[in-house]
Amino acid sequence: MNSSNQHKAADLHANETERLKALRSYGILDTAAESSFDDITKIASYVCQTPVALISLVDEGRQWFKSQHGFEPRETPLAESICAHALLEHSFLEVEDTTQDPRFDGNPLVIGMPHIRFYAGALLRTPDGLPLGTVCVLDDKPRVLSPEQRDVLAALARQVMSQMEFRRALVLSDRLQRNISRLMAVAGHDLKQPLQVMIMAIDRIRNKLTDEKDRTRLGYAIDAGMRMAEELDRLAETSVLQTGYGVPALKSFGIAEVFDSIVANWRLHAEAKGLDLVVVPSKARVVSDPTMLRAILGNLVGNAIKYTAQGRVLVGCRRRGHELSVEVMDSGPGIAAEQRDAIFEAFHQINPASEGLGLGLSIVRRSAEALGHAITLQSTLARGSHFSVRVPLAAVSV
């Protein structure tokens, strides 16, 4: 290819910066082969009766093939690209004999293997009209496509762009969801800090009061604040799981760390309802993600306190072979058999009149699945519920 032709091929579009930005927005460059695109090149090759068909995307300095039928390389240098010239056309480029076209004089793919003699390419254009590449067919013999073959090739190019638009929409949707979830997680954490300070301050004031009515009123305020803190916790935990940040970071640690956190976070909630929160100490060491395990047990304890009117909530553990069974038991109303599967679904409320979002047990299930911790439930109506979480014991456990 002479220097003037190389220069023309490099000046792919009047606004090359925008064109490349659009191409990269689809997130398709350098992705693995996919059958949905490979099917298109197979159809193009069959309909046009050519040995080679490609989905070619013209990047900076190269052309990269999302799919290639009858052609091995995944990319070639831009200087060797015939598709780059197609980008200068309105919608379609057909070259009956490349050896008779001065644009391809000296092109390595023409004068050497695979000795391209025929080229036809239908443009891949964005909705804004920016050309990204082609669906093209190649042959080592000069030839001419029929009008019907050209129509099919153009239709296949539209199909490729539809798939690329759908892919980009999914990428943008996922990015938006991640940003929203990240914001929710940060908000859930940051809003809880001043709320906890407020609850502790109100509790100190209440303890100094002698008037029982005033103590009761402040008790209502504390209870409302703790419910808000509980839902902010669950908001943050749910957001973490949704964004994919809930990938477990497994390590060995003492279960006492989690138990201490449960006491610190749930003692006031239990006291406000007149319940005993009993956490049996343990020196066992387990292998898990401490943050996710705290979310599991914290939500189980919070749910037990929420639905238990009187009595106690007990947290303890026992060895079961190479696992530690961490158990949360309450003296609440129990859960009917027909509800035991549904309670782990998001926004499900055991009692529809209950406050809150109904996210607690959904977080429990999703976190446990991510960790590979089995959860079992035993429940008897009017006698209470018993949740067990099986956690692997560390190699050395006292």
Buried (B, 14 or more C-beta within 10 A) or exposed (E): BEEEBBEBBBEBBEEBEEBBEBBBEBBBEEEEEEEEBBBBBBBBBEBBEBBBBBBBBBBEEBBBBBBBBBBEEEBBEBBBBBBBBBBBBEEBBBBBBBBEBEBBBEBEBBBEEBBBBBBBBBBBBBEEEBBBBBBBBBBEEEBEBEEEBBEBBBBBBEBBBEBBEEBBEEBEEEEEEBEEBBEBBEBBBEBBEEBBEBBEEBBEBBEEEEEEEEBEEBBEBBBEBBBBBBBBBBBBBBBBBBBEEBEBEBEBBBBBEBBBBBBEBBEBBBBBBEBEBEBEEBEBBBBBBBBBBBBBBBBBBBBBBBBBEEEBBBBBBEEEEEBBBBBBBBBBBBBEEEEEEEBBEBEBEBEEEEEBBBBBBBBBBBBBBBBEBEBEBBBEEEEBBBBBBBBBBBEEBE
